[in-house]
Amino acid sequence: MAERIAILGAGAIGLYYGARLALTGQDVHFLLRSEVDTVRARGITLHTKGRTETLFPVSVSRSAREIGPVDLVFVTLKATANDHLAELLPPLLGPQTLVVTLQNGLGNEEVLARWVDRGRILGGLCFIACMRVAPGEVNCLHVGSITLGEYDRPPSDRTRRVAGLLENAGVPCRCVDSLAEARWRKLVWNVPFNGLSVAAGGITTDVICADPYLAGEVRALMEEVRAAAHALGFDVPAAFAQKQFDVTPPMGAYQPSSLVDFKAGRPLEVDAIWGEPLRRAQAAGVSTPRLALLHALLQRLTPA
Amino acid sequence: MAERIAILGAGAIGLYYGARLALTGQDVHFLLRSEVDTVRARGITLHTKGRTETLFPVSVSRSAREIGPVDLVFVTLKATANDHLAELLPPLLGPQTLVVTLQNGLGNEEVLARWVDRGRILGGLCFIACMRVAPGEVNCLHVGSITLGEYDRPPSDRTRRVAGLLENAGVPCRCVDSLAEARWRKLVWNVPFNGLSVAAGGITTDVICADPYLAGEVRALMEEVRAAAHALGFDVPAAFAQKQFDVTPPMGAYQPSSLVDFKAGRPLEVDAIWGEPLRRAQAAGVSTPRLALLHALLQRLTPA
């Protein structure tokens, strides 16, 4: 039987995963704002490495009340839009609804816990390279995978059910024992590369890696993130950080999502990627001076 | 008897001090480039708090050989132009010539020592608020003072002779036992405020002080500079840093010189203000992570 799914947030990630789930038989409802008419008229088009698929018709709505309670909500809003959850989320919730945040950084599960029982909150880290090229149209360069976990507990049948839906939709999934550890691991890359790409004046990752001073700062920031994670009880080996560095130069002139946001004049996810990790490091008594400086600069540089 | 003086560098500082020395009877020669014709035709005009003085005629030259050996050279080039010293300085040197660098940051005396005997090198820190408003025209908002010292030795009669010339020209002078310590003290302000004003997107000092995160970073950077200075044997008390912070908010929307340079598309004095202090801190085994990150960002942000 098809799962009733709501997609909250219509950026590249929400459109891509939502459409793939719908194309493989799930009952997917998109909560959109400005793009409702376009998507209703033309559907959602995905370009994946030269292959084009169109989902039509699409169930789209401007109002969460119109959609009503679902089995599963994917939250794909920018973390900077979390203030809207108070209005958008509650109408989608039934007593068994699972909510999966696919957002960046730390603190998003905690925000969801204001409305959802902790046992029904999941989180996913998306390793995907895609961009929204027009309303309802996404270009996916690299499908990658999703790392899934539960909020503050190991994976259960629920996690595996969500993973199964995504796998069936062509998205490889990996369930992890500790979502929090997975999030800290992702920060090992995001804190330095997303941050320096903006703070150093709008440069791509290849430029960062080729600059001996900035490359040194990447490594030092990675060490600060590792130290904070370690103090909080998470295992992020030095070899993992080394690998995160090593995979970057081959990516070429890659624009981290924060740089894409910055260039488009959109607010950066400053709190999720730098602010909350900094507060947790401080609470754990770990000194992270570079993270503190980078956070202070980015909260000033972010478009309002 | 008038001293024969050469002014090397025709920014606001060189024009201001040079013209004041000439107006009080010294034999001053300006080494200029693009502005030679204008200054020769119109002289140098100083606006000092509502009072206007004009020096005319002015001895200006494009070539150091035309000027020849002098008693005293004031180096007021940007530290970023030090490469030109190899051509500009030697023709001005006689066996007794004193050379006073009024440049920012660390490392300028060492550059001069390539051509000048260490015992004839002096340095000065200019506490002045002035700007060049047109070729040969300077607006001085605050005359302030100069702190003078000798390179690697206490002040001598030479220092007092130079101080006397400046005092006589209306510029209060203070001779200090340790020029190096005075330079580290000035860095307590310059490292954070010049750096953050640029790295945080082009903001004035009042905005920095009013931002709780950036104000915290100012204090932390001041502590790093103090720690480095201390390890190198210089005394920079905590109360001194506190005072450097406290005097800043009353300055209002002040643009540090690096911000002025940045907005004008001129190279920043990255090496003198951040690079050389960082190297000396590292050589002394002092950890200055914020200085390292700020330096890495600024060397990327500086106009080429």
Boltz contact constraints between the chains, C-beta under 6 A:
constraints:
  - contact:
      token1: [A, 199]
      token2: [B, 297]
      max_distance: 6.0
  - contact:
      token1: [A, 200]
      token2: [B, 297]
      max_distance: 6.0
  - contact:
      token1: [A, 200]
      token2: [B, 300]
      max_distance: 6.0
  - contact:
      token1: [A, 201]
      token2: [B, 301]
      max_distance: 6.0
  - contact:
      token1: [A, 213]
      token2: [B, 296]
      max_distance: 6.0
  - contact:
      token1: [A, 213]
      token2: [B, 299]
      max_distance: 6.0
  - contact:
      token1: [A, 214]
      token2: [B, 296]
      max_distance: 6.0
  - contact:
      token1: [A, 217]
      token2: [B, 293]
      max_distance: 6.0
  - contact:
      token1: [A, 217]
      token2: [B, 296]
      max_distance: 6.0
  - contact:
      token1: [A, 289]
      token2: [B, 289]
      max_distance: 6.0
  - contact:
      token1: [A, 289]
      token2: [B, 290]
      max_distance: 6.0
  - contact:
      token1: [A, 290]
      token2: [B, 289]
      max_distance: 6.0
  - contact:
      token1: [A, 290]
      token2: [B, 293]
      max_distance: 6.0
  - contact:
      token1: [A, 293]
      token2: [B, 217]
      max_distance: 6.0
  - contact:
      token1: [A, 293]
      token2: [B, 290]
      max_distance: 6.0
  - contact:
      token1: [A, 293]
      token2: [B, 293]
      max_distance: 6.0
  - contact:
      token1: [A, 296]
      token2: [B, 213]
      max_distance: 6.0
  - contact:
      token1: [A, 296]
      token2: [B, 214]
      max_distance: 6.0
  - contact:
      token1: [A, 296]
      token2: [B, 217]
      max_distance: 6.0
  - contact:
      token1: [A, 297]
      token2: [B, 199]
      max_distance: 6.0
  - contact:
      token1: [A, 297]
      token2: [B, 200]
      max_distance: 6.0
  - contact:
      token1: [A, 299]
      token2: [B, 213]
      max_distance: 6.0
  - contact:
      token1: [A, 300]
      token2: [B, 200]
      max_distance: 6.0
  - contact:
      token1: [A, 301]
      token2: [B, 201]
      max_distance: 6.0
